[in-house]
Amino acid sequence: MPLTGLLRKTEPHVLTAPVVGFAHVTVHYNGSEPALHDISFQLVAGERVAIVGPNGAGKSTLLKVIAGILQPSAGSVEVYGHGAGGHICIGYVPQRTQVDWSFPVTVVDVVLMGRVARMGLFRHAGRRDWQVAAESLVQVGLADLAERQIGELSGGQQQRVFIARALAQEAELLLMDEPLTGLDAPSQEAIFTVLDALRDRRMTVLVSTHDLHLAAERFDRLMLLKRRLVGLGPPAEVLTPANLRLAYGAQMTVIQTPEGALVVEDICCEGHER
């Protein structure tokens, strides 16, 4: 079970700064074509934003840059007014394929990992840490599975455990990379029930997804990527025929119904996402 992103220092927030600010960010992998090119945007506290776009559009790359896992080749990234990296306030949930679910660790152990940055890597969890972990599991509806091995849980339950880890970390910005992929409707709804409750905490949530319909229905704003920023704003303003054709090209069919409703069919093949 990776500790990536857990050992972070506390940075004092600049109260007037956006939660996340990208200014002309470009990311290259080994001298190849840019995974992201000249991306600029800002996120504000408490909003829920979906990152959408075809495979290879740069969705995962963007999340990793915010988390401090990747460094941009050009441009600047700030989180609450400071450079990316060193932020205990960021909770990062990677794609499920990037996690070793066979690692012998219980649900509550995973959630306690969220306390490492606050208690120190070589210190034992104290009463307060255990209390916070237990409360976090209650908030995601998994208190009864605390002693279960993480690999025994369903995909949706595993995603909620990682949200609980972010809650135990006392994160203010939650990054989730394809958390809904492969989940049935009830499992997806359980995750959104948790995310809805996070609005009361003013937690900012940034989620990458392939599901355009769900993104349009359940998120405040959409970020449409194809290595460049194609659109950012309310779903109706972003998911226009022109933007969709620009982002997806031959991978998507755009149909205008007689009622005026936009129907899109994503025929993009599933695969590794950068």
N, C-alpha and C positions, 0 to 999 in steps of 0.2 A: 504494500500500500504506500504510494508515494507521499513524501513530505513536501513536495514542491509547493512553494507559496506559503508555507506555514511559518518559516523562520524569518519574520519581518520585524522591522523596527516601527515604532509609532511615530508618525509625522504629524505635527500640528496642522490642522486644516486652515487654509486661507478662506475665511468666511465668504468673501465676495467672488471666489473662483468657482467655475463650473465643476461638477463632479469629475468629468473627464473632458479634456480638451486636446484634440488633434489639430496640428497645424502643418499642412503640406507633408504628411507622412508617407514615405516610400519604404518598402521592405523588399529586399532581394534575397533569394536563396542561392548561394554558391554561384553568383554571377549570372543566373538565369534571368528570364523575363520577370519583371517585378510581380510579387504576389499581391502587393498593394502599391498603388501609384497616386501620389499627390492627394492624399485623403485629409480633409479638414472637416471637423464637426465639434459640437459640444453637447454634453448631457447635463440635465439638471436633476436636482435631488427629487427622489420619489417617483420618477417616471419609469414605465416599463416599455422597453424598446426591443423589437425583434430585428435581427439581422437576417436578411433573406438574399437569395441569389443562387446561381447554378453551382455545381461542384467546381472547385478550383477558383471560386470568385474571391477568396481571401477571408471568409468568415472566421475560420479558426485562427488564422494568422492575426486578425485584428484583436480577437480576445486575448491571445497570448502576448501581444504587445502591451495591452492595458495591464495585464497581470505582471508584466516585467519579465516574462519567460523569454521573449524575443526582444531584441533591440532594433529600432528602425535604422535603415540605411541613410535616411535623410529625413529632415523635419523634426518636430518636437512633440512630445507627449507629456501631458500633465494630469495628475490626479489630485484633486483638491488643492491645486496651485503648486504642486511639487512634481518633480520628474517621476516617471514610472519606475517601479521597484521600491522596496522598502516600506510598503504600505500594509499595515496589519488590517486595514479597513476593507480589503478586497477578499472576497470569497470566490474561489475559482473551482468550477466543476468541469472536468475534462470530458471528452467523449468516452462512452462506456468501453469502447474497444481499446482505450489507452490505459485501462486500469486492470491490474492483476487480481481478479476476483477469487483466485485460489489461495491468496495470501491468508494465513490462519489468524484472523483478527475478528473480534466481535463487533457488533453494531456500536455499542457504547465506546469501545476503544477507538473506533473511527471518529466518532463525535468528539472524544477527548483530544484528538489530534488538533482540533481547532483551538485548544487552549495552550498549545505548545508555545506559541509566540508570546503569550502573556506570562506563562509560568517558567519558561526556559526549558531547553531541550533535555537537560540532565536532572531536572527536578521532578519529584513525584507529584501527581495530582493531589491537591488538597481538598478539603471539604467543599470550598466554594466552587472549585472546578467540577467536582462530581455533581453538585447541585445544578450548575449551569448546563451541564451535559444532559442531565435528566429532564430539566425544563425544556431544553431544545427538542428532545425526542417527543415530549408531550405535544409541542407545537406542531410537529409534522405528523402526529398520529401514529408513532411507532414505539411508544413507551413499553409495550408488552413484548417487543422483539429485541430489547436491549442486549440480551445475552446470546442472541442468535449469531451464528457465523455470517459474515457479510455475503459470502458466496451462496448462501442458501436462500437469499431473498430474491424476489422478483425484480425485474428491471426498474419498474416504477418505485418500488420500495427502496432500492439502492440509490436512486436519484434523490429521494426524500432524505435518506441518511446523509448525503452530501450537503443538502440544504441545512440539515440540523448541524452539521459540522461548521458551516458558515455562521449559523446563529450562535453557536458556542464560541466562535471566534469573535463575536460581536461585530461582524462585518457590516458595512454600510453600503457596499457596492457588491452585487452578486452577478458573476459571469457564468453562464451555463452554455456549454457547447453541445448542441444537438441533444438536449435532454429528453426529447419526446420521440426520437427515432425508435421504431420497433415496439412502441407501447400501444396497448389497446385503449379504447376510449375511456373506460373507467380509471385506468392508471394515469392517463393524461389529465383527467378531471381532478384527480386527487392532488396532482402537482399544482394545478391552477388554484385549487382551494388554499393551498399553502401560500402560493405567491400572492393571492388576493389579500390574505391576512397580513402580508409584509407591507402592504400599503400603509397600514396604521403606524408602522415603524419608520416610515419615510425611507425605506430601503430602495435604492435604485437598482433595477434589474435589467440586464442585457442578455438576451437569449438568441442563439443562432438556430434557425430551423429551415427545413425545406418546404414546410406546409404553408403556402401562401394564404389559403382560406382561413386557417386557424390564426395565423399571424394578424390578418386583417380584423378578425373578430375579437381578439383577446389582448391586443397591445395598443398602447397610446400612440406610439409612432413606429414607423418602419424605416429601416435603413437598407436600401437596395444596392447591392454591390456587384460589380463585375471587375474586380481589381481596382477600379475607380469607383467613386461614389456616384451612383446613377441618380439616386433620390433619397431624401430624408424628410419625413413629415408625417402627417396623418395618412392612414392607409389609402383613402380615396384620392389623395394628391400624388401618392407615390406609385400605386399600381395602375398606371395609365397604359393604354396599348403601346404608346411610343416608348415608355420606359421599359416595359416588359420585353418588347422586341429588341431593344438595345441591350438588355441584360442577358436574355436567354437565346435570342436569335432563333436558329432552327430547332432548338431544344423545346420550344414552347409554341403551342397554337393558341391564338387569341381570338375569341369569338364574341361578337356583340349581339346579344339577344334582342328580340323585338321589344321587350320590356325595358331595355336599356341597361340591364345587369351585365357586368363583365364576367365572362366565363373563361378561365384559363386552365389549360391542361399541361401539367409538367411531365414531360416524357424524358427528362434527364436521367441518365443512368446513375444509380447509387454508386459511390466509390469513395476513395480517400479524399478527405476535405482539407485543404490548406486554409 
